[in-house]
Amino acid sequence: MVLSMGGILGIGAKQVMAPLDQLSLEGDRLIWKTSQTKDDLKQSADYEKDNHREVSSNDYQTVGELKQSIGQ
């Protein structure tokens, strides 16, 4: 899943990839449990849209359904 960090109103934000196995829902909040620090994420490779498959909420209603479709 692609998440944005930093920036103001999306300007200057960095997009990073979050592995699905590190994501969970707690109530209405999406939680990313990672050992990476903020500095690690700032220095990580930039997300490139052309290198990843796009999915939509029309295809999957829950993170669990998406994880199941890719075998996690």
Backbone as CSV, one residue per row, in Angstrom:
resi,resn,N_x,N_y,N_z,CA_x,CA_y,CA_z,C_x,C_y,C_z
1,MET,0.850,-1.152,0.000,0.000,0.000,0.000,0.902,1.223,0.000
2,VAL,0.503,2.246,-0.730,1.274,3.484,-0.796,0.728,4.457,0.242
3,LEU,1.628,4.971,1.066,1.272,5.958,2.077,2.089,7.215,1.836
4,SER,1.519,8.364,2.153,2.230,9.632,2.035,2.683,10.075,3.415
5,MET,3.900,10.654,3.447,4.398,11.172,4.719,5.026,12.540,4.484
6,GLY,4.904,13.391,5.490,5.490,14.721,5.402,4.715,15.629,4.470
7,GLY,5.294,16.756,4.180,4.660,17.715,3.293,3.533,18.461,3.986
8,ILE,2.999,19.427,3.268,1.864,20.208,3.764,0.781,20.146,2.709
9,LEU,-0.373,19.614,3.088,-1.500,19.437,2.177,-1.088,18.675,0.918
10,GLY,-0.204,17.710,1.089,0.233,16.874,-0.015,1.393,17.436,-0.820
11,ILE,1.737,18.690,-0.598,2.850,19.306,-1.325,4.147,18.953,-0.614
12,GLY,5.063,18.366,-1.365,6.344,17.975,-0.786,6.295,16.662,-0.025
13,ALA,5.174,15.969,-0.085,5.042,14.692,0.611,5.825,13.604,-0.109
14,LYS,6.338,12.652,0.647,7.044,11.509,0.078,6.101,10.317,0.120
15,GLN,6.030,9.582,-0.978,5.207,8.382,-1.017,6.099,7.180,-0.743
16,VAL,5.677,6.348,0.204,6.435,5.155,0.573,5.525,3.939,0.497
17,MET,6.141,2.781,0.264,5.400,1.521,0.202,5.359,0.886,1.586
18,ALA,4.179,0.465,1.995,3.997,-0.244,3.254,3.556,-1.666,2.931
19,PRO,4.346,-2.678,3.327,3.957,-4.064,3.061,2.625,-4.406,3.743
20,LEU,1.758,-5.109,3.035,0.435,-5.436,3.577,0.510,-6.225,4.874
21,ASP,1.557,-7.057,5.026,1.630,-7.865,6.252,1.971,-7.026,7.474
22,GLN,2.292,-5.737,7.290,2.572,-4.848,8.413,1.398,-3.910,8.704
23,LEU,0.298,-4.063,7.975,-0.869,-3.195,8.143,-1.995,-3.914,8.856
24,SER,-2.712,-3.163,9.666,-3.895,-3.721,10.317,-4.898,-2.595,10.543
25,LEU,-6.156,-2.972,10.748,-7.196,-2.001,11.057,-7.528,-2.098,12.534
26,GLU,-7.567,-0.956,13.177,-7.990,-0.872,14.579,-9.109,0.156,14.619
27,GLY,-10.338,-0.358,14.662,-11.488,0.537,14.541,-11.517,1.095,13.127
28,ASP,-11.523,2.414,13.014,-11.513,3.032,11.685,-10.135,3.553,11.305
29,ARG,-9.095,3.128,12.041,-7.727,3.590,11.778,-6.885,2.497,11.134
30,LEU,-6.131,2.875,10.107,-5.178,1.976,9.478,-3.854,2.138,10.213
31,ILE,-3.319,1.047,10.757,-2.100,1.081,11.561,-0.984,0.376,10.806
32,TRP,0.176,1.022,10.730,1.369,0.440,10.111,2.374,0.173,11.212
33,LYS,2.607,-1.097,11.491,3.582,-1.494,12.507,4.884,-1.835,11.805
34,THR,5.888,-0.969,11.964,7.165,-1.138,11.285,8.304,-0.801,12.236
35,SER,9.443,-1.403,11.992,10.626,-1.090,12.791,11.434,0.043,12.160
36,GLN,11.013,0.513,10.987,11.728,1.590,10.313,11.500,2.913,11.047
37,THR,12.559,3.697,11.116,12.443,5.015,11.724,11.994,6.030,10.685
38,LYS,11.625,7.202,11.144,11.235,8.283,10.248,12.384,8.605,9.277
39,ASP,13.618,8.610,9.786,14.783,8.870,8.927,14.963,7.764,7.890
40,ASP,14.740,6.488,8.297,14.818,5.373,7.335,13.839,5.603,6.182
41,LEU,12.622,5.999,6.523,11.592,6.203,5.509,11.927,7.389,4.605
42,LYS,12.473,8.454,5.182,12.858,9.619,4.381,13.927,9.251,3.363
43,GLN,14.809,8.329,3.720,15.908,7.967,2.843,15.603,6.747,1.967
44,SER,14.415,6.179,2.097,14.060,5.008,1.293,13.838,5.422,-0.161
45,ALA,13.866,4.425,-1.037,13.657,4.681,-2.469,12.280,5.288,-2.687
46,ASP,12.195,6.181,-3.650,10.918,6.796,-3.982,9.988,5.770,-4.620
47,TYR,8.714,5.877,-4.319,7.690,5.038,-4.934,7.573,5.418,-6.411
48,GLU,7.571,4.413,-7.271,7.387,4.640,-8.704,6.149,3.869,-9.158
49,LYS,5.135,4.594,-9.520,3.837,4.011,-9.862,3.933,2.931,-10.935
50,ASP,4.799,3.116,-11.918,4.894,2.165,-13.029,5.435,0.805,-12.612
51,ASN,6.036,0.696,-11.436,6.628,-0.564,-10.979,5.692,-1.404,-10.116
52,HIS,4.442,-0.946,-9.927,3.533,-1.634,-9.007,2.142,-1.765,-9.601
53,ARG,1.435,-2.777,-9.151,0.071,-3.040,-9.598,-0.894,-2.154,-8.821
54,GLU,-1.852,-1.555,-9.505,-2.851,-0.723,-8.852,-4.092,-1.556,-8.555
55,VAL,-4.646,-1.375,-7.382,-5.899,-2.028,-7.016,-6.862,-0.951,-6.538
56,SER,-8.127,-1.264,-6.579,-9.112,-0.272,-6.137,-10.085,-0.903,-5.151
57,SER,-10.799,-0.044,-4.451,-11.793,-0.534,-3.503,-12.956,-1.209,-4.214
58,ASN,-13.047,-1.044,-5.529,-14.064,-1.775,-6.294,-13.707,-3.250,-6.391
59,ASP,-12.405,-3.561,-6.296,-11.941,-4.940,-6.386,-11.882,-5.621,-5.020
60,TYR,-11.550,-4.867,-3.981,-11.359,-5.423,-2.633,-12.033,-4.516,-1.617
61,GLN,-12.846,-5.099,-0.762,-13.549,-4.304,0.240,-12.767,-4.189,1.547
62,THR,-11.840,-5.129,1.780,-11.067,-5.101,3.021,-9.607,-5.414,2.731
63,VAL,-8.734,-5.015,3.643,-7.323,-5.354,3.535,-7.166,-6.868,3.562
64,GLY,-7.989,-7.560,4.343,-7.945,-9.019,4.413,-8.203,-9.667,3.064
65,GLU,-9.185,-9.173,2.302,-9.459,-9.711,0.973,-8.275,-9.497,0.050
66,LEU,-7.651,-8.345,0.127,-6.489,-8.053,-0.711,-5.327,-8.955,-0.335
67,LYS,-5.065,-9.121,0.954,-3.991,-10.014,1.403,-4.244,-11.432,0.910
68,GLN,-5.484,-11.887,0.997,-5.821,-13.251,0.571,-5.573,-13.424,-0.926
69,SER,-5.851,-12.405,-1.712,-5.690,-12.509,-3.166,-4.236,-12.629,-3.590
70,ILE,-3.317,-12.130,-2.743,-1.889,-12.223,-3.087,-1.176,-13.288,-2.256
71,GLY,-1.961,-14.081,-1.518,-1.406,-15.217,-0.809,-0.759,-14.911,0.518
72,GLN,-1.159,-13.850,1.188,-0.596,-13.549,2.521,-1.557,-13.972,3.596
